[in-house]
Amino acid sequence: MQNEDTLEIDLRQVILALETTVDLVGMNDTNHGKRVGYIASQIAHQLGLSEEKIEYVFELGLIHDCGVSTEQMHSNLVNHFDWEDAHIHCQIGHLLLRNFKPLRRYATPILYHHTPYEKLKDLTISDDEKLYANLIFLADRIDIMSAAHYAKDILVVKKSILEMLVGYKNSYFDPRLVEAFLEIESGVK
């Protein structure tokens, strides 16, 4: 028998509900969080991370934009590779999660998920948090660069997207993450 003061919830269902809610802000870009979670989890798998960490990264991808609160903010995030105010939604997301115990473990990577690798690598957070934040940044930008082309010509722009990612190694993205993504794209296991 369950105590009236105890509430049991399926955390994955809560995270999926949050992702669906965040999707409503950018109504012209649904499922962004799901795509980011999927891309990030595939890169994490390629890196050889544990199943537990892969699941964590997938969930982090689902809710990474929980701090997006306006259509204008969403528009700027999807229309600019590196929008100067991107940190605002990261800070909002961090504030929303850091004091909510069930989701607290996602707060720090969300805070830094638009921080370029060249700055991120010198921060005083754990190596795992750096990896997760940059992995979400990479997956997010891959999805944003690809999203406009999903319906018709993704193969046409694939090469230019891959070249752009290679050009951002060491500056925006951890080179290990870019290399893992390139291995996935080329079919290397």
HELIX and SHEET records of a PDB file:
HELIX    1   1 LEU A   11  ASP A   23  1                                  13    
HELIX    2   2 HIS A   32  LEU A   47  1                                  16    
HELIX    3   3 GLU A   51  ILE A   63  1                                  13    
HELIX    4   4 GLU A   71  ASN A   79  1                                   9    
HELIX    5   5 ALA A   86  ARG A   98  1                                  13    
HELIX    6   6 LYS A  101  TYR A  106  5                                   6    
HELIX    7   7 ALA A  107  LEU A  111  1                                   5    
HELIX    8   8 TYR A  117  LEU A  120  1                                   4    
HELIX    9   9 ASP A  127  ALA A  147  1                                  21    
HELIX   10  10 ILE A  154  GLY A  167  1                                  14    
HELIX   11  11 PRO A  175  SER A  186  1                                  12    
END                                                                             
